[in-house]
Every structure is written in C-alpha cells, then in structure tokens.
C-alpha cells in the first residue's frame, strides 16, 4: 500500500524503531470502498455462525494477534 501511494511511512521522532503509518489523499479516497469490502467479507465468513461462535473467534484472533505482537516486540528488543 505504501508503494501504491495509499499510505506513507514516517519514523517516530522519539523512538526511531517505530514506523508511523498515515493515509495519503489517495488512501482516504479508497478507504470507504475497502471498508465496504471488509464488511462484505466479514458477513460472508460469519454467515452460518452464532453470535457466541463469532465472539469466540474474535477472542481467539485477539490472542493470536497478541502473540504475534509480543514476538515482534521481543525481536525488536533483542536487536537493540
């Protein structure tokens, strides 16, 4: 998305390990279309699931995301 010009990346001034991502004008223009596509995808993938099942999936995906984030932070910390 950076190469396509929808997002620009800047280093954080206080912590150079952090990259800040910002939508460009082109990114703002396509954002509504991407949101609609995302909502359609969520509706399709959860079509035959109960609310409890969807909740459980969200809990599990958040745990997975935390694991990945923690691992990335460990890797960044070990390279300093």
C-alpha atoms as one frame of an Amber mdcrd trajectory, in Angstrom:
protein
   0.000   0.000   0.000   2.981   2.273   0.554   4.305   1.553  -2.930   0.831
   2.144  -4.359   0.724   5.570  -2.721  -2.158   4.911  -0.330  -0.060   5.075
   2.842   3.055   6.984   3.783   5.508   5.780   6.427   7.470   8.021   8.772
   9.868   7.154  11.573   8.746   8.221  15.029  10.826  11.190  16.152  11.176
   9.951  19.736  11.637   6.245  19.047  13.259   5.501  15.679  12.270   1.815
  15.967   8.648   2.804  15.427   7.216   3.449  11.981   4.116   5.642  11.878
   1.684   4.982   9.039  -0.568   7.698   7.600  -3.223   7.605   4.919  -2.482
   9.718   1.869  -5.215  11.547  -0.028  -5.396   8.562  -2.397  -5.759   6.283
   0.640  -8.597   8.387   2.006 -10.367   8.133  -1.343 -10.319   4.315  -1.415
 -10.945   3.800   2.322 -14.772   3.642   2.049 -14.543   1.032  -0.704 -12.105
  -1.055   1.375 -14.388  -0.791   4.405 -17.356  -1.999   2.366 -15.318  -4.912
   1.018 -14.160  -5.793   4.535 -17.734  -5.750   5.876 -18.893  -7.950   2.998
 -16.097 -10.405   3.747 -16.991 -10.498   7.454 -20.649 -11.099   6.580 -19.728
 -13.934   4.222 -17.307 -15.632   6.619 -19.638 -15.433   9.624 -22.894 -16.146
   7.764 -23.684 -19.503   9.420 -22.110 -18.806  12.802 -23.921 -17.964  16.008
 -23.104 -14.797  17.942 -21.303 -16.946  20.519 -19.165 -18.520  17.804 -18.292
 -15.131  16.336 -17.370 -13.891  19.819 -15.146 -16.937  20.363 -13.409 -16.369
  17.025 -12.726 -12.733  17.949 -11.290 -13.791  21.305  -9.004 -16.318  19.611
  -7.911 -13.897  16.888  -7.066 -11.290  19.530  -4.948 -13.863  21.378  -3.168
 -14.707  18.128  -2.579 -11.018  17.411  -1.174 -10.504  20.925   1.198 -13.456
  20.446   2.464 -12.060  17.154   2.803  -8.542  18.586   4.654  -9.817  21.664
   7.001 -11.855  19.484   7.731  -8.867  17.272   8.443  -6.706  20.326  10.806
  -9.382  21.663  12.632  -9.471  18.339  12.939  -5.667  18.242  14.150  -5.559
  21.858  16.791  -8.209  21.178  18.246  -6.276  18.237  18.960  -3.137  20.271
